[in-house]
Amino acid sequence: MRQIIAMGGGGFSMEPENPLLDRYILKQSKSNRPKICFIGTASGDVESYIEKFYNFFQKEECEPAHLSLFKPHTRDIQKFIMEQDILYVGGGNTKNLMALWKEWELDVAIRQAYENGTILSGLSAGSLCWFEEGVTDSYGDELEPISCLGLIQGSHCPHYDGEEDRRPAYQKFIRENIIGAGYAADDGAALHFIDEKLHTVVSSRPHASGYLVDKDKEEKLSTTYLGTEN
């Protein structure tokens, strides 16, 4: 079974007091104590981001580790990646992430791990990277289309409700055939794919949702809130 959990935003870096999405990711592993590896390429492996990852996951039932391409701790990246139960990709610059992954052949290692059952997850750039294409601000101030790994067919837009220009830009690109139809996710919402098919949408916020967007319409997807509403 192949799994991808793509968060529009949220998790330990955006919602440090809200563990719902990160714990959901851990629960999808068959292991009682999964090995979870943070990949912070998109942020330049900034140490403060990596520290936040450890601050959260060291308190959970898992074995956290990280992979830095700026300060690699091993020459055998493929072996290290294949040993992980979950890969968790952080946000940042998707363009740089894609370029560095290809240069280091990390994209190849991740594909192999995915086919072998390693769960892929992440937010923002770490959500967008799994799709064929999507909307990014990697090139500067304006939102532009970008091609990604293509593990999931279609396009993607994270931060759908978190940044005011995201929704209109994504709809415009699809309407004008610049990118294909696809999935959007609010901050706090996660799209859970199993074997490349959307299985469910979950959220850490009561009103966060996922969406199916094509030329003609935006369909709000049924979303399960992981918390308890008062």
Secondary structure, DSSP 8 states (H G I E B T S, - for coil): --EEEEESS-HHHH-TT--HHHHHHHHTSSSSS-EEEEE-GGGTS-HHHHHHHHHHHTTSSSEEEEE-SSS-S-S-HHHHHHT-SEEEE--S-HHHHHHHHHHHTHHHHHHHHHHTT-EEEEETHHHHTTEEEEEE-TTSSS-EEEE---SEEEEEESSTTTSTTHHHHHHHHHHTTSS--EEEE-TTEEEEEETTEEEEEEESSTT--EEEE-SS-EEE---EESS---
